[in-house]
């Protein structure tokens, strides 16, 4: 009898120990995985007059930052490796619709899966371009498509804003489909990345987009250098004919963009500077655009004053100049909520000047 009870006790203890180990392992695995929901809502009220157009009063989205929501997660694979994913979608709070515009992709901001390791990070899917990252990090208005002069000169021009009669600007979106990216680890503030996007069509293996970027952050100083090359926009062959206002560009084969940026923070004022050279190649002939931006931010009271000026001049094309200037003030109501007011002036040669002004509220979550 004693032997029987002892055996039963040992069996019970073994079962309990096994259950405890499995529970601990399950708890440990759960602790090493995470999923996060986040985003921001940004709405503003004011007036917009694009160059050569009429004034429109509006309640708009994305005065300082485009509204979006996202999910990201990671799982520890051991040995310094992690599986990661990100899904991010833009939306327009003023009308409840998804995307930045009608017809936009649902997960247009980012949609990728990847692996982090001690040797760098590899991601694949729809990825934010390196040119966009450099553009927004080194101008005072960051990613504002409403008030940032540099964002206007890079992304609101050629092929992206057909109201303008211009051959200035960058072909393509701030995100690339069918893309693969490798990012290096951080070496004392220095990091780099390379991205390649495929045409994804049979017989179009030569259709490609690629870019390389370097970033450096050290104390108050930061710098970037990026080069981007494209020979298609959304589908192979689709940049052969671009209509921008009254201008039709025929036979555009490819575009290369080089950009450098610097910033220096003196605490009482932060300086920003950017230079960009855009080369456009056609079947016959070519043209180029030189773009420069300078700006400052400065703490004033509890908030921040922002000011920026951008200038572009093209050669070999329409021989236009574009000048854009903006000033604004951002006031934090809390760590996650701020209000702002801003004014922007925009002018092309031989067009009536444009201007945008308004006030807005941004809430992050």
C-alpha positions as CSV (number, residue, x, y, z in Angstrom):
1,X,0.0,0.0,0.0
2,X,2.8,2.4,0.9
3,X,4.5,1.6,-2.4
4,X,1.2,2.3,-4.3
5,X,0.6,5.7,-2.7
6,X,4.2,6.7,-3.2
7,X,4.0,5.8,-6.9
8,X,0.8,7.8,-7.3
9,X,2.3,10.8,-5.6
10,X,5.3,10.7,-7.8
11,X,3.1,10.5,-10.9
12,X,1.0,13.4,-9.7
13,X,4.1,15.5,-9.0
14,X,5.5,14.7,-12.4
15,X,2.3,15.7,-14.1
16,X,2.1,18.9,-12.1
17,X,5.8,19.8,-12.9
18,X,5.2,19.1,-16.7
19,X,2.1,21.3,-16.6
20,X,4.1,24.1,-14.9
21,X,6.8,23.9,-17.5
22,X,4.4,24.0,-20.4
23,X,2.5,27.0,-18.7
24,X,5.8,28.8,-18.2
25,X,6.9,28.1,-21.8
26,X,3.5,29.4,-23.0
27,X,3.7,32.5,-20.8
28,X,7.3,33.1,-22.0
29,X,6.3,32.8,-25.7
30,X,3.5,35.2,-25.2
31,X,5.7,37.7,-23.4
32,X,8.1,37.6,-26.3
33,X,5.4,38.5,-28.8
34,X,3.6,41.8,-29.1
35,X,1.0,43.6,-31.3
36,X,0.4,47.3,-31.1
37,X,-2.4,49.6,-32.4
38,X,-1.5,53.2,-33.0
39,X,-2.1,56.2,-35.2
40,X,-3.2,59.8,-35.4
41,X,-6.2,62.0,-36.5
42,X,-5.4,65.4,-37.9
43,X,-8.1,67.9,-39.2
44,X,-7.8,71.5,-40.1
45,X,-10.1,74.4,-41.1
46,X,-9.0,77.0,-43.6
47,X,-8.6,78.1,-47.2
48,X,-6.6,76.7,-50.1
49,X,-5.7,78.5,-53.4
50,X,-3.4,76.5,-55.6
51,X,-1.3,78.4,-58.2
52,X,-3.4,79.3,-61.2
53,X,-6.7,78.3,-59.4
54,X,-9.4,79.8,-57.2
55,X,-9.7,79.8,-53.5
56,X,-11.6,77.0,-51.7
57,X,-12.7,77.0,-48.1
58,X,-12.6,73.6,-46.5
59,X,-12.4,71.3,-43.6
60,X,-9.5,69.1,-44.6
61,X,-7.5,66.2,-43.3
62,X,-3.8,66.1,-42.6
63,X,-2.9,69.8,-42.0
64,X,0.4,68.8,-40.2
65,X,0.4,65.1,-40.7
66,X,-1.8,62.7,-42.7
67,X,-4.3,60.8,-40.6
68,X,-3.7,57.1,-40.4
69,X,-4.0,54.0,-38.2
70,X,-1.8,51.0,-38.0
71,X,-0.9,47.7,-36.4
72,X,2.6,46.4,-35.9
73,X,3.9,43.3,-34.2
74,X,7.0,41.3,-33.5
75,X,7.9,37.8,-32.3
76,X,11.2,36.8,-30.7
77,X,12.7,34.0,-32.7
78,X,15.7,33.6,-30.4
79,X,19.4,34.3,-31.1
80,X,18.8,38.0,-31.6
81,X,16.2,37.4,-34.4
82,X,12.7,38.8,-34.6
83,X,9.8,38.3,-37.0
84,X,8.1,41.7,-37.6
85,X,5.0,43.0,-39.5
86,X,3.4,46.4,-40.1
87,X,0.0,47.3,-41.6
88,X,-0.9,51.0,-41.9
89,X,-3.8,52.7,-43.6
90,X,-4.5,56.4,-44.3
91,X,-8.0,57.8,-43.8
92,X,-9.9,61.1,-44.2
93,X,-11.7,62.0,-41.0
94,X,-13.6,64.8,-42.7
95,X,-15.7,62.3,-44.7
96,X,-14.9,58.9,-43.1
97,X,-13.3,57.5,-46.2
98,X,-10.1,55.4,-46.3
99,X,-7.1,56.5,-48.2
100,X,-5.6,59.9,-48.9
101,X,-7.8,60.3,-52.0
102,X,-10.4,58.3,-53.8
103,X,-8.9,55.1,-55.3
104,X,-6.0,55.0,-52.9
105,X,-4.7,51.6,-51.7
106,X,-6.2,50.6,-48.3
107,X,-2.8,49.9,-46.6
108,X,-1.1,52.6,-48.5
109,X,1.3,53.8,-45.8
110,X,3.0,50.5,-45.1
111,X,2.2,46.8,-45.5
112,X,5.1,44.5,-45.0
113,X,6.6,41.5,-43.2
114,X,10.3,41.1,-42.3
115,X,13.0,39.8,-40.0
116,X,15.2,41.8,-37.7
117,X,18.6,40.4,-36.8
118,X,22.0,41.5,-35.3
119,X,23.1,41.9,-39.0
120,X,20.3,44.2,-40.0
121,X,16.6,44.1,-41.0
122,X,15.0,42.8,-44.2
123,X,11.4,43.7,-45.1
124,X,9.2,43.0,-48.1
125,X,5.8,44.4,-49.2
126,X,4.7,48.0,-49.7
127,X,7.4,50.2,-48.1
128,X,7.8,53.9,-47.4
129,X,10.5,55.2,-49.8
130,X,13.9,56.4,-48.5
131,X,13.5,59.6,-50.4
132,X,10.3,60.4,-48.4
133,X,12.1,59.6,-45.1
134,X,14.9,62.1,-46.0
135,X,12.5,64.7,-47.2
136,X,10.4,64.8,-44.0
137,X,13.2,64.5,-41.5
138,X,15.1,67.6,-42.7
139,X,12.4,70.2,-43.1
140,X,10.6,72.1,-40.2
141,X,7.1,71.0,-41.4
142,X,8.1,67.4,-41.6
143,X,5.4,65.4,-43.5
144,X,2.7,68.0,-44.0
145,X,1.2,67.9,-47.5
146,X,-0.7,71.1,-46.7
147,X,2.0,73.4,-45.3
148,X,5.5,72.0,-46.0
149,X,7.3,73.8,-48.9
150,X,9.7,70.9,-49.5
151,X,7.0,68.3,-49.6
152,X,5.2,70.4,-52.2
153,X,8.4,70.7,-54.4
154,X,9.2,67.0,-54.1
155,X,5.7,65.3,-54.3
156,X,3.2,67.9,-55.5
157,X,4.3,68.6,-59.0
158,X,5.1,66.3,-61.9
159,X,2.6,63.5,-62.4
160,X,1.2,63.9,-58.8
161,X,-0.7,67.2,-59.1
162,X,-2.0,67.7,-62.7
163,X,-3.6,71.1,-61.9
164,X,-0.1,72.6,-62.2
165,X,1.5,73.4,-65.6
166,X,4.9,72.2,-64.6
167,X,7.6,69.6,-65.3
168,X,9.0,69.8,-61.8
169,X,8.7,67.2,-59.1
170,X,9.3,63.5,-58.5
171,X,7.6,60.6,-60.2
172,X,5.8,58.2,-57.9
173,X,4.3,57.9,-54.5
174,X,5.8,58.1,-51.0
175,X,5.5,54.3,-50.9
176,X,6.6,51.6,-53.3
177,X,4.7,48.3,-54.0
178,X,6.4,45.0,-54.6
179,X,9.5,46.2,-52.7
180,X,12.3,44.6,-50.7
181,X,14.6,46.6,-48.4
182,X,17.7,45.9,-46.3
183,X,18.6,48.2,-43.4
184,X,21.9,48.0,-41.6
185,X,22.2,48.1,-37.8
186,X,23.0,51.4,-36.2
187,X,26.7,52.1,-36.0
188,X,27.2,54.9,-33.5
189,X,24.4,57.0,-35.2
190,X,25.3,55.9,-38.7
191,X,22.9,53.6,-40.7
192,X,22.1,52.7,-44.3
193,X,19.5,51.0,-46.4
194,X,18.9,49.8,-49.9
195,X,15.5,49.2,-51.6
196,X,14.4,47.5,-54.8
197,X,10.9,47.4,-56.3
198,X,9.9,45.0,-59.1
199,X,7.5,45.5,-62.0
200,X,5.8,42.2,-61.2
201,X,4.8,41.6,-64.8
202,X,5.9,38.8,-67.1
203,X,8.3,40.1,-69.8
204,X,9.0,43.3,-67.8
205,X,12.0,42.2,-65.8
206,X,13.8,45.3,-66.8
207,X,11.2,47.5,-65.1
208,X,12.6,48.6,-61.7
209,X,12.9,51.1,-59.0
210,X,15.8,51.3,-56.6
211,X,17.2,53.6,-54.0
212,X,20.0,53.8,-51.4
213,X,20.2,56.0,-48.3
214,X,22.5,56.9,-45.5
215,X,21.5,58.5,-42.2
216,X,23.6,60.0,-39.5
217,X,22.5,61.2,-36.1
218,X,25.0,62.4,-33.5
219,X,24.1,64.8,-30.7
220,X,22.7,68.0,-32.2
221,X,23.8,67.2,-35.7
222,X,22.0,65.0,-38.3
223,X,22.6,64.4,-42.0
224,X,21.2,62.3,-44.8
225,X,22.0,61.4,-48.4
226,X,19.7,59.4,-50.7
227,X,19.5,58.5,-54.4
228,X,16.4,57.2,-56.1
229,X,16.0,55.8,-59.6
230,X,12.7,54.8,-61.3
231,X,11.7,53.8,-64.8
232,X,8.0,53.1,-64.0
233,X,5.4,54.5,-61.6
234,X,2.6,52.0,-60.8
235,X,2.9,49.6,-63.8
236,X,5.7,49.1,-66.3
237,X,5.8,51.7,-69.0
238,X,3.4,54.1,-67.3
239,X,5.7,57.1,-67.2
240,X,6.0,57.3,-71.0
241,X,3.4,60.1,-71.2
242,X,2.6,62.4,-68.3
243,X,0.0,65.2,-68.3
244,X,0.6,68.0,-65.9
245,X,-1.8,70.9,-66.3
246,X,-1.4,72.0,-69.9
247,X,1.9,70.2,-70.3
248,X,2.2,66.7,-71.8
249,X,5.6,65.1,-71.4
250,X,6.0,62.3,-74.0
251,X,8.7,59.6,-74.0
252,X,9.8,59.9,-70.4
253,X,12.0,56.9,-69.9
254,X,13.4,57.3,-66.3
255,X,14.2,59.6,-63.5
256,X,17.0,59.9,-61.0
257,X,16.8,61.9,-57.8
258,X,19.7,62.8,-55.5
259,X,19.0,64.5,-52.2
260,X,21.1,65.6,-49.2
261,X,19.9,67.1,-45.9
262,X,21.4,68.6,-42.8
263,X,20.1,69.8,-39.4
264,X,21.7,71.2,-36.3
265,X,19.9,71.8,-33.0
266,X,21.1,74.7,-30.8
267,X,18.2,74.2,-28.4
268,X,17.0,77.8,-28.8
269,X,16.8,77.3,-32.6
270,X,17.1,74.3,-34.9
271,X,18.4,74.8,-38.5
272,X,17.4,72.6,-41.5
273,X,18.8,72.5,-45.0
274,X,18.2,70.4,-48.1
275,X,19.4,70.2,-51.7
276,X,17.9,68.0,-54.4
277,X,18.9,67.3,-58.0
278,X,16.3,65.7,-60.3
279,X,17.4,64.3,-63.7
280,X,14.7,63.3,-66.2
281,X,15.6,61.3,-69.3
282,X,13.3,61.1,-72.4
283,X,13.6,59.1,-75.6
284,X,15.0,62.3,-77.1
285,X,16.5,64.9,-74.8
286,X,16.4,65.4,-71.1
287,X,15.8,68.1,-68.4
288,X,16.8,68.6,-64.8
289,X,15.6,70.4,-61.7
290,X,17.6,72.0,-58.9
291,X,15.8,72.3,-55.5
292,X,16.9,73.8,-52.2
293,X,15.2,74.3,-48.9
294,X,16.1,76.1,-45.7
295,X,14.2,76.4,-42.5
296,X,14.2,76.8,-38.7
297,X,12.2,75.8,-35.7
298,X,12.4,77.7,-32.4
299,X,10.7,77.2,-29.0
300,X,8.4,80.2,-28.3
301,X,6.4,80.0,-25.1
302,X,5.1,76.4,-24.6
303,X,5.0,75.8,-28.4
304,X,7.2,75.9,-31.4
305,X,7.5,78.3,-34.3
306,X,8.3,76.8,-37.7
307,X,9.5,78.6,-40.9
308,X,10.6,77.2,-44.2
309,X,11.5,78.4,-47.8
310,X,12.0,76.2,-50.8
311,X,13.2,77.2,-54.3
312,X,13.2,75.1,-57.5
313,X,14.5,75.9,-61.0
314,X,14.4,73.5,-64.0
315,X,16.7,73.6,-67.0
316,X,16.1,72.1,-70.4
317,X,12.4,71.9,-69.9
318,X,9.9,74.7,-69.2
319,X,12.7,76.7,-67.5
320,X,10.4,77.5,-64.6
321,X,11.1,78.7,-61.1
322,X,9.0,77.8,-58.1
323,X,9.1,79.6,-54.8
324,X,7.3,78.4,-51.7
325,X,7.4,79.8,-48.1
326,X,5.6,78.8,-44.9
327,X,5.4,79.9,-41.3
328,X,3.4,78.2,-38.5
329,X,3.1,77.7,-34.8
330,X,2.4,74.4,-33.0
331,X,1.0,74.4,-29.4
332,X,1.0,71.2,-27.4
333,X,-2.1,70.6,-25.3
334,X,-0.6,67.3,-23.9
335,X,1.9,64.7,-24.9
336,X,-0.4,63.4,-27.6
337,X,-2.5,66.3,-28.7
338,X,-1.6,69.7,-30.2
339,X,-3.2,72.6,-32.0
340,X,-1.5,74.6,-34.8
341,X,-1.9,77.5,-37.2
342,X,0.1,78.0,-40.4
343,X,0.3,80.0,-43.6
344,X,2.0,79.0,-46.9
345,X,2.7,81.0,-50.1
346,X,3.3,79.2,-53.4
347,X,4.3,80.6,-56.7
348,X,5.2,79.3,-60.2
349,X,6.4,81.5,-63.1
350,X,3.5,82.8,-65.3
351,X,0.8,81.6,-62.8
352,X,-1.2,83.4,-60.2
353,X,0.2,82.8,-56.7
354,X,-1.3,80.2,-54.4
355,X,-1.7,80.4,-50.7
356,X,-3.0,78.1,-47.9
357,X,-3.8,79.1,-44.3
358,X,-5.8,77.6,-41.5
359,X,-5.8,76.2,-38.0
360,X,-5.9,72.5,-37.0
361,X,-6.0,69.9,-34.2
362,X,-3.9,66.7,-34.2
363,X,-4.5,63.8,-31.8
364,X,-2.2,60.8,-31.6
365,X,-3.0,57.4,-30.1
